[in-house]
């Protein structure tokens, strides 16, 4: 089995464990990305067996997958409150459960849905768990108007921004914004960095998710570990 096959097995294991938290009658937030794919497939099979839920999507890709699985969707504005959201993460800090998200480009909608949820569950393979955030590039969503100025400021602050590409074109989010991936190295103070970046006019959101995850399910070597936020 290849390394990628092992990772996919871990992702599937974590995803199916997370789905156990879903109960009949819930409103469920559906994140985006390769790990959530397995959760949506599992939810779809349960819906076909009679599970009665409705869901809120965080991206166009997730919407298309959920619809193909027969999962009923409503908009976030139609949902008074989301019971539980299942999402992935690019990095998770072991002790704090703070994370970096947005590798798939859906960080803005993912954060809004997460902040509208009673409970947030992240599902990750074992390689995503770190002692200190920052090894993975930090995505920052930026509006097109004046984006060169934002890029210049980030560069002056030695945050090593790179404009994300989609082939030969600049990558565009579902909101038609750009993403700058920052190569920060280890981030000793995530709140300070997050606040500094968000104060730059033109920045919409960062991929730093601070204090949002309630539960992180980590899959490794055929089993899962459930990490809970410290109260």
PALUMTOR-309413 format. One line per field, with one value per atom (N, C-alpha, C): atom name; z, y, x; residue number from 1. Coordinates in steps of 0.02 Angstrom, whole numbers. Atoms other than C-alpha are relative to their C-alpha. Example, Ala and Ser with C-alpha at 12.3 -4.5 7.8 and 13.67 -1.06 7.14 Angstrom:
# residues 2
domi <- c(N/CA/C/N/CA/C)
zz <- c(0/390/0/-3/357/37)
yy <- c(-59/-225/60/-59/-53/55)
xx <- c(45/615/45/-42/684/-39)
tiza <- c(1/1/1/2/2/2)
This chain:
# residues 231
domi <- c(N/CA/C/N/CA/C/N/CA/C/N/CA/C/N/CA/C/N/CA/C/N/CA/C/N/CA/C/N/CA/C/N/CA/C/N/CA/C/N/CA/C/N/CA/C/N/CA/C/N/CA/C/N/CA/C/N/CA/C/N/CA/C/N/CA/C/N/CA/C/N/CA/C/N/CA/C/N/CA/C/N/CA/C/N/CA/C/N/CA/C/N/CA/C/N/CA/C/N/CA/C/N/CA/C/N/CA/C/N/CA/C/N/CA/C/N/CA/C/N/CA/C/N/CA/C/N/CA/C/N/CA/C/N/CA/C/N/CA/C/N/CA/C/N/CA/C/N/CA/C/N/CA/C/N/CA/C/N/CA/C/N/CA/C/N/CA/C/N/CA/C/N/CA/C/N/CA/C/N/CA/C/N/CA/C/N/CA/C/N/CA/C/N/CA/C/N/CA/C/N/CA/C/N/CA/C/N/CA/C/N/CA/C/N/CA/C/N/CA/C/N/CA/C/N/CA/C/N/CA/C/N/CA/C/N/CA/C/N/CA/C/N/CA/C/N/CA/C/N/CA/C/N/CA/C/N/CA/C/N/CA/C/N/CA/C/N/CA/C/N/CA/C/N/CA/C/N/CA/C/N/CA/C/N/CA/C/N/CA/C/N/CA/C/N/CA/C/N/CA/C/N/CA/C/N/CA/C/N/CA/C/N/CA/C/N/CA/C/N/CA/C/N/CA/C/N/CA/C/N/CA/C/N/CA/C/N/CA/C/N/CA/C/N/CA/C/N/CA/C/N/CA/C/N/CA/C/N/CA/C/N/CA/C/N/CA/C/N/CA/C/N/CA/C/N/CA/C/N/CA/C/N/CA/C/N/CA/C/N/CA/C/N/CA/C/N/CA/C/N/CA/C/N/CA/C/N/CA/C/N/CA/C/N/CA/C/N/CA/C/N/CA/C/N/CA/C/N/CA/C/N/CA/C/N/CA/C/N/CA/C/N/CA/C/N/CA/C/N/CA/C/N/CA/C/N/CA/C/N/CA/C/N/CA/C/N/CA/C/N/CA/C/N/CA/C/N/CA/C/N/CA/C/N/CA/C/N/CA/C/N/CA/C/N/CA/C/N/CA/C/N/CA/C/N/CA/C/N/CA/C/N/CA/C/N/CA/C/N/CA/C/N/CA/C/N/CA/C/N/CA/C/N/CA/C/N/CA/C/N/CA/C/N/CA/C/N/CA/C/N/CA/C/N/CA/C/N/CA/C/N/CA/C/N/CA/C/N/CA/C/N/CA/C/N/CA/C/N/CA/C/N/CA/C/N/CA/C/N/CA/C/N/CA/C/N/CA/C/N/CA/C/N/CA/C/N/CA/C/N/CA/C/N/CA/C/N/CA/C/N/CA/C/N/CA/C/N/CA/C/N/CA/C/N/CA/C/N/CA/C/N/CA/C/N/CA/C/N/CA/C/N/CA/C/N/CA/C/N/CA/C/N/CA/C/N/CA/C/N/CA/C/N/CA/C/N/CA/C/N/CA/C/N/CA/C/N/CA/C/N/CA/C/N/CA/C/N/CA/C/N/CA/C/N/CA/C/N/CA/C/N/CA/C/N/CA/C/N/CA/C/N/CA/C/N/CA/C/N/CA/C/N/CA/C/N/CA/C/N/CA/C/N/CA/C/N/CA/C/N/CA/C/N/CA/C/N/CA/C/N/CA/C/N/CA/C/N/CA/C/N/CA/C/N/CA/C/N/CA/C/N/CA/C/N/CA/C/N/CA/C/N/CA/C/N/CA/C/N/CA/C/N/CA/C/N/CA/C)
zz <- c(0/0/0/5/-51/59/-54/69/-7/12/-13/18/-17/7/76/-73/192/26/-20/210/-13/18/121/48/-48/236/67/-63/387/-4/10/317/4/0/288/70/-69/464/44/-40/545/-20/25/436/25/-20/477/76/-72/663/15/-11/653/-15/19/568/56/-56/725/46/-42/809/-29/33/686/21/-21/749/-44/38/668/18/-11/646/3/-7/652/-64/55/542/3/2/488/-47/43/422/-34/39/284/-23/20/266/-71/67/112/4/3/60/-6/15/33/57/-57/209/8/-6/215/-54/53/51/27/-28/147/48/-46/278/-39/40/146/-32/30/60/52/-54/227/19/-17/269/-55/55/97/5/-7/126/57/-57/295/-17/22/217/-41/42/90/42/-45/236/48/-40/320/48/-44/417/-24/17/422/25/-16/418/-58/53/321/12/-5/285/-29/25/253/-30/35/127/6/-5/133/-67/65/-52/-56/60/-228/-9/8/-234/50/-51/-71/-17/20/-132/-53/55/-291/25/-27/-195/44/-44/-63/-39/41/-195/-36/34/-288/47/-50/-125/28/-22/-100/67/-63/51/-12/7/71/28/-20/80/9/-8/145/5/-7/148/74/-69/306/29/-25/320/17/-16/322/64/-60/467/60/-59/636/36/-30/707/-25/23/648/62/-57/768/4/2/714/-70/64/576/0/10/511/-54/47/425/9/-5/391/24/-18/433/-32/30/357/53/-59/526/63/-65/705/54/-56/858/55/-45/980/64/-65/1142/-4/3/1092/-45/54/945/-46/52/849/-65/63/665/-57/64/491/-49/50/359/-62/61/181/-56/54/81/-62/56/-26/-25/24/-42/28/-24/58/70/-70/218/24/-21/220/19/-14/207/56/-53/319/69/-65/457/20/-15/444/24/-20/453/69/-65/598/57/-52/697/12/-6/669/29/-20/740/76/-70/914/14/-10/891/-66/59/770/10/0/733/-60/54/632/-6/13/551/-39/30/507/1/-5/466/46/-54/587/-19/21/483/10/-7/516/71/-69/703/12/-10/752/70/-65/907/-5/11/835/-71/67/687/-41/44/536/-52/51/439/-66/59/320/-18/19/219/26/-28/296/-54/51/172/27/-16/173/-60/55/69/-6/13/-12/-58/56/-121/-57/57/-297/0/2/-278/49/-42/-214/28/-28/-189/-2/4/-243/62/-61/-95/59/-54/23/-5/12/-55/22/-17/-32/76/-73/153/31/-26/187/-12/16/100/45/-43/200/72/-67/358/3/5/301/12/-5/290/-63/60/120/-36/34/25/-70/68/-134/-25/28/-246/-23/20/-263/-73/71/-442/-13/26/-535/-72/66/-682/-13/16/-767/25/-23/-690/76/-72/-518/26/-29/-407/25/-26/-367/46/-47/-217/-27/19/-226/5/-6/-179/-49/50/-325/31/-30/-209/-14/7/-216/66/-60/-94/-5/-9/-37/52/-47/45/32/-37/180/27/-25/221/62/-61/399/41/-48/480/64/-62/660/24/-23/730/76/-74/916/31/-28/942/-56/56/825/3/-5/892/-22/18/872/-76/73/692/-35/31/649/2/-9/718/-45/41/627/-73/71/459/-15/14/475/4/-2/511/-66/66/333/-43/42/226/-65/60/85/18/-24/188/22/-18/202/61/-54/315/-4/-1/369/13/-11/379/70/-70/565/34/-35/657/73/-70/840/46/-48/976/-30/36/849/6/-3/851/71/-65/994/7/1/944/-62/58/832/1/6/772/-44/34/723/-15/18/627/-11/11/633/9/-4/599/17/-8/590/59/-57/744/1/-5/794/72/-65/936/0/-6/994/49/-42/1060/12/-18/1153/22/-20/1178/77/-73/1352/21/-25/1449/46)
yy <- c(-60/0/62/-61/170/46/-49/315/37/-34/402/-44/47/247/-4/1/242/63/-63/426/0/3/397/-46/45/252/34/-37/362/53/-51/502/-31/34/380/-22/23/310/58/-59/483/27/-27/539/-41/42/390/1/-9/411/64/-64/593/-4/6/544/-31/30/447/53/-54/616/28/-27/653/-41/32/617/24/-16/617/70/-66/791/57/-53/885/41/-39/1027/-7/19/978/45/-38/1089/-47/42/1008/42/-34/1068/-18/13/1052/-35/31/951/-75/71/776/-45/41/712/3/-8/782/-39/41/692/-66/65/529/6/-11/601/9/-12/661/-65/65/491/-43/40/407/28/-31/532/-17/16/503/-71/70/315/-6/2/344/34/-33/465/-47/48/333/-57/51/214/28/-29/337/55/-55/465/64/-61/627/61/-60/778/49/-48/938/29/-20/1014/70/-65/1179/-12/11/1177/59/-53/1275/16/-12/1268/-28/25/1238/-75/71/1072/-43/37/1014/-4/-1/1066/-52/48/964/-71/67/811/-19/14/824/-13/9/842/-67/65/690/-58/51/593/1/-4/645/35/-37/757/66/-63/899/58/-59/1070/61/-66/1239/50/-52/1404/13/-17/1465/47/-48/1606/-34/38/1477/-41/40/1385/45/-41/1463/-12/19/1369/-70/65/1223/-43/44/1075/-23/25/1003/10/-7/1042/-47/44/915/30/-31/985/-30/21/947/57/-53/1046/-17/11/1069/-11/10/1079/10/-9/1059/-2/-3/1110/-47/54/964/25/-20/1059/47/-51/1206/-19/17/1126/59/-52/1288/-32/31/1254/49/-35/1312/-36/28/1286/45/-39/1344/-26/30/1229/-13/12/1192/63/-64/1376/23/-16/1377/31/-21/1458/50/-52/1606/-32/32/1503/-51/49/1368/35/-34/1495/27/-27/1576/-56/57/1406/-26/24/1352/45/-47/1509/0/7/1471/-68/69/1295/-9/17/1227/-41/44/1097/-6/8/1087/-60/59/922/3/3/916/-72/67/756/4/-5/732/-67/56/601/19/-11/583/51/-47/691/73/-69/847/28/-20/851/26/-31/970/30/-32/1046/75/-73/1224/11/-15/1291/39/-41/1363/-37/38/1223/3/-4/1225/74/-70/1386/26/-31/1504/37/-35/1553/64/-63/1731/19/-19/1780/76/-72/1952/20/-24/2054/22/-19/2090/74/-72/2280/18/-20/2343/-57/59/2168/6/-8/2219/36/-36/2338/-49/49/2196/-46/44/2084/34/-38/2220/5/-6/2244/-67/66/2057/-17/13/2048/42/-44/2196/-27/29/2105/-69/62/1957/-62/57/1840/-43/40/1775/-22/18/1784/-27/27/1683/1/-1/1712/-71/68/1546/-1/7/1487/-59/55/1378/-9/6/1320/63/-62/1479/62/-57/1589/6/-9/1664/-37/38/1554/49/-41/1627/-44/35/1576/2/-2/1547/71/-70/1732/45/-37/1782/42/-33/1833/-40/34/1790/-31/27/1685/9/-5/1729/-53/50/1583/27/-28/1645/-56/50/1546/30/-36/1606/-36/39/1465/-4/10/1426/66/-58/1544/-3/5/1575/29/-32/1686/7/2/1642/57/-54/1772/66/-62/1913/5/0/1864/8/-4/1840/71/-69/2012/48/-44/2096/-4/10/2021/27/-21/2057/76/-73/2241/32/-26/2260/7/-11/2338/-39/43/2218/-73/70/2060/-17/23/1965/-45/49/1822/-37/41/1716/-73/71/1528/-23/17/1535/-9/16/1450/-9/-3/1495/-13/14/1416/-25/20/1346/-74/72/1158/-22/29/1071/-70/70/895/-10/18/834/-76/73/654/-14/15/593/-75/70/431/-18/25/331/-75/72/150/-40/41/84/15/-18/171/76/-72/343/23/-33/460/62/-57/588/50/-54/752/51/-48/871/67/-65/1058/4/-10/1100/57/-51/1196/50)
xx <- c(42/0/44/-40/69/-14/8/90/-66/63/-58/-60/54/-166/-9/2/-121/-35/31/-169/-75/71/-334/-39/33/-374/-9/5/-337/-55/51/-446/-70/65/-590/-19/11/-572/-23/17/-576/-68/63/-721/-59/56/-830/-10/6/-793/-39/33/-850/-75/70/-1013/-42/36/-1059/-31/27/-1092/-66/60/-1234/-62/62/-1410/-58/61/-1582/-25/30/-1656/50/-52/-1490/7/-27/-1432/76/-70/-1257/39/-45/-1118/49/-45/-1017/60/-61/-838/21/-26/-730/67/-66/-579/-2/-6/-516/-22/21/-551/-76/73/-729/-36/29/-762/-25/19/-765/-58/56/-882/-66/60/-1005/-25/19/-1003/-35/30/-1042/-68/65/-1180/-51/45/-1254/-28/24/-1263/-49/46/-1347/-67/61/-1472/-43/37/-1519/-30/27/-1547/-52/53/-1665/19/-20/-1560/-32/36/-1659/39/-37/-1544/-4/-12/-1520/69/-70/-1351/11/-23/-1262/69/-63/-1119/47/-50/-957/35/-32/-909/-42/34/-971/13/-18/-877/-38/37/-956/-74/70/-1128/-15/10/-1110/4/-7/-1050/-60/56/-1187/-64/60/-1322/2/-7/-1255/-13/12/-1270/-71/69/-1451/-10/5/-1417/-36/37/-1542/40/-40/-1458/-44/30/-1513/58/-52/-1420/13/-16/-1334/-52/49/-1461/-67/61/-1602/7/-13/-1521/6/-5/-1554/67/-64/-1405/18/-23/-1300/18/-12/-1294/73/-69/-1127/28/-34/-1002/61/-57/-878/44/-46/-724/69/-69/-543/44/-48/-386/66/-66/-214/53/-43/-128/-42/33/-188/54/-46/-89/-25/21/-92/-33/24/-121/-60/52/-230/-59/47/-323/-14/3/-297/24/-18/-276/11/-5/-230/-45/45/-364/1/5/-393/42/-40/-281/-42/46/-434/-34/24/-478/-67/68/-642/1/-8/-578/-52/48/-700/-67/65/-859/6/-11/-786/0/-3/-752/-68/66/-923/-47/42/-1010/22/-26/-897/-24/20/-939/-76/73/-1125/-19/13/-1108/7/-5/-1140/63/-57/-1003/38/-43/-856/46/-43/-771/46/-49/-611/24/-24/-553/66/-66/-370/36/-46/-241/57/-50/-96/54/-52/22/-18/23/-82/10/-7/-49/71/-66/94/5/-12/172/-13/8/173/-23/24/76/51/-41/165/41/-35/245/-39/44/96/-11/12/74/-67/60/-54/-38/39/-191/-32/33/-256/-42/45/-408/-1/-9/-391/-45/41/-510/47/-43/-443/19/-14/-456/56/-56/-290/41/-33/-221/77/-73/-46/27/-19/-39/2/2/-88/61/-57/44/65/-61/176/8/-3/131/21/-17/139/73/-70/307/46/-40/374/4/2/323/34/-39/429/-43/46/279/1/-14/338/-64/62/172/12/-1/143/-72/67/-8/-18/19/-100/-22/15/-118/-47/41/-242/22/-32/-138/40/-36/-76/-35/39/-210/3/5/-228/-62/55/-336/-53/55/-508/-43/44/-614/-72/71/-803/-28/20/-816/37/-39/-703/55/-57/-563/64/-64/-377/21/-31/-279/75/-72/-104/20/-25/-13/64/-57/106/44/-48/262/34/-19/279/53/-38/376/-41/37/328/-32/37/196/-6/0/230/-64/59/76/-52/47/-67/-51/49/-189/30/-33/-64/8/-9/-24/-66/66/-207/-27/25/-253/38/-41/-108/-19/16/-154/-70/69/-341/-9/3/-305/22/-20/-236/-62/59/-373/7/-1/-416/3/1/-391/-71/67/-555/3/-3/-504/67/-61/-356/-19/10/-339/18/-11/-298/-68/63/-443/17/-22/-420/-59/53/-526/-64/61/-648/-15/11/-623/-17/18/-714/29/-24/-661/42/-41/-520/8/-7/-523/60/-63/-351/3/-5/-332/73/-68/-171/1/-12/-125/-62/59/-301/-44/41/-371/-9/11/-436/11/-7/-393/-43/45/-520/29/-27/-448/-56/51/-563/32/-24/-540/3/-6/-476/-45/47/-607/35)
tiza <- c(1/1/1/2/2/2/3/3/3/4/4/4/5/5/5/6/6/6/7/7/7/8/8/8/9/9/9/10/10/10/11/11/11/12/12/12/13/13/13/14/14/14/15/15/15/16/16/16/17/17/17/18/18/18/19/19/19/20/20/20/21/21/21/22/22/22/23/23/23/24/24/24/25/25/25/26/26/26/27/27/27/28/28/28/29/29/29/30/30/30/31/31/31/32/32/32/33/33/33/34/34/34/35/35/35/36/36/36/37/37/37/38/38/38/39/39/39/40/40/40/41/41/41/42/42/42/43/43/43/44/44/44/45/45/45/46/46/46/47/47/47/48/48/48/49/49/49/50/50/50/51/51/51/52/52/52/53/53/53/54/54/54/55/55/55/56/56/56/57/57/57/58/58/58/59/59/59/60/60/60/61/61/61/62/62/62/63/63/63/64/64/64/65/65/65/66/66/66/67/67/67/68/68/68/69/69/69/70/70/70/71/71/71/72/72/72/73/73/73/74/74/74/75/75/75/76/76/76/77/77/77/78/78/78/79/79/79/80/80/80/81/81/81/82/82/82/83/83/83/84/84/84/85/85/85/86/86/86/87/87/87/88/88/88/89/89/89/90/90/90/91/91/91/92/92/92/93/93/93/94/94/94/95/95/95/96/96/96/97/97/97/98/98/98/99/99/99/100/100/100/101/101/101/102/102/102/103/103/103/104/104/104/105/105/105/106/106/106/107/107/107/108/108/108/109/109/109/110/110/110/111/111/111/112/112/112/113/113/113/114/114/114/115/115/115/116/116/116/117/117/117/118/118/118/119/119/119/120/120/120/121/121/121/122/122/122/123/123/123/124/124/124/125/125/125/126/126/126/127/127/127/128/128/128/129/129/129/130/130/130/131/131/131/132/132/132/133/133/133/134/134/134/135/135/135/136/136/136/137/137/137/138/138/138/139/139/139/140/140/140/141/141/141/142/142/142/143/143/143/144/144/144/145/145/145/146/146/146/147/147/147/148/148/148/149/149/149/150/150/150/151/151/151/152/152/152/153/153/153/154/154/154/155/155/155/156/156/156/157/157/157/158/158/158/159/159/159/160/160/160/161/161/161/162/162/162/163/163/163/164/164/164/165/165/165/166/166/166/167/167/167/168/168/168/169/169/169/170/170/170/171/171/171/172/172/172/173/173/173/174/174/174/175/175/175/176/176/176/177/177/177/178/178/178/179/179/179/180/180/180/181/181/181/182/182/182/183/183/183/184/184/184/185/185/185/186/186/186/187/187/187/188/188/188/189/189/189/190/190/190/191/191/191/192/192/192/193/193/193/194/194/194/195/195/195/196/196/196/197/197/197/198/198/198/199/199/199/200/200/200/201/201/201/202/202/202/203/203/203/204/204/204/205/205/205/206/206/206/207/207/207/208/208/208/209/209/209/210/210/210/211/211/211/212/212/212/213/213/213/214/214/214/215/215/215/216/216/216/217/217/217/218/218/218/219/219/219/220/220/220/221/221/221/222/222/222/223/223/223/224/224/224/225/225/225/226/226/226/227/227/227/228/228/228/229/229/229/230/230/230/231/231/231)
